[in-house]
């Protein structure tokens, strides 16, 4: 849950936070915020810095690492938009166009990304596409 959702003042950038959390978990294998109760987790989301342990992130290209950190910026005004994320050079490496059918047949270019299955990358990209489509609906 994005910090601004906890504070009940949010917009579409909370989706970017959520996708950043999913990507963080896929890469590191752990949740970035822990707590025994919901209130502890919420407090940690609001006030705790995310730990990017060097060994867990050493296999990630710097452009991907930078994007994840931007997506998990606690200030939603500083987070990239869904278009920014989708068009980021790290995702561009997978050659998935917004108009392509999003399924496992597009997965071949994702093989080079360490520790993530190509299906996970396609699922994350699909979430970006859905987020963009949802935003377009609200802008009409």
N, C-alpha and C positions, 0 to 999 in steps of 0.2 A: 504494500500500500504506500503510495507516494506521500511525502510529508504534507503536501497541500491538501490531500484528501483527508488526512487526520484532522487538519485545521478547518475543514469544510469550506475551502476556498480554492477551487481547482478548475482546470480546463483540459483540453485534449493532451497537454503535455504530461498528464499523469499516466497516459498510455505509454509514453516514451520511457518513463521511469519503470513501469511494469516490465516492458520488454528488456530494459537494461538489467533488471533483477533476474529475469529468466536467463539471459545470456551469461550473467555473472555465475549463476548456479551451474549452467552447462559447462562452463570453463573450469570453475574451481571445485565443483562437487559439494559445495557447502552454501548455506544461506548466509547472506551478509549481515543479518541482524538476528540476534538470538534473544530469548527470554522465556521464562517458564509460564508467564501469563501474557495475555494480549496487551495489557497496559504496559508491561515491561518492553515488549517488542515495539510498541508505538513510541515509547520514550526513546528507545535506541534509534529508531528511524529518524526521529526529530533531532537528536543531539549527538549520536555516536558517529564518528567517521568510519567510513568503510575501509576495511583492511585488505589491501592488495599485496598479499605475501609474495615476495619475489619468486619463490620456487613454483608457485601455482600459476604464475603469469608469464614465466620466462619463455614459453613456447608460443606466445601470442605476438603477432606482428605489432609493432608500435602503433600503427594506424588503427588497428582494431582495439588495442588497449585504450588509446586516446578516446575513441568513440564511446566505449563503454563508460569511461569516467565522465564524459560529457553527458551521457544519458542518465547517469546517476548523480548529477549535480542536484543538491538539495534545493537550490533556487531554480524554480521551473522556468524563469525568464532566461536563464543561461543554458537551458537544455536545447538541443537541436530539435527541429520539427521532424515530422515523419518523412517529409520529402528530403530534408537534409540527411537523415539517416539512410534512407533508401538509395540516395545518390552518392553516399559516401564511398570513397575509393575502396574501402575494405569490403563493402557489399558489392560494389561494381565488379570485383574480381570473380563473382559467381555468375555474371552475365544473365541475370534474371530480369526480364523486362516486366513492368507493371501489367502489361496486357497478356503476358504469357499465362498459360494454364499452370497453376501452382500445384505440382504433384511430384512424385519421386522421379519422374522421367527427366526432370531438369536438374537432377542431383549430381551429374557427372563432374561438373566443374568444382564442386565443393570438396572433392577428395583431398585436396592439398591442405585443408585446414586441420591442424593437429587436434586430437582429442574431442572432436565433434563429429557426429555422423552427418552425412549429407542430408538426411531426412530432418534433423534438428535445424539445420541452416534454412532449409526450405520452409519449415514451419515458422521460424522467426520472420523470414521474409514475407510469408503469407500474413502474419500479424501486422506487419508494416502496411501491406496493401489494404487490408481490412480497415486499419486505422485511418488511412488516407480516404478510403471510400466513405467511412462514417463521417469524417470531417466535411467532405463534400456535400453530404446529405444535409448537415446542419447549416451549411453556408448558403443553401438555396433559399 
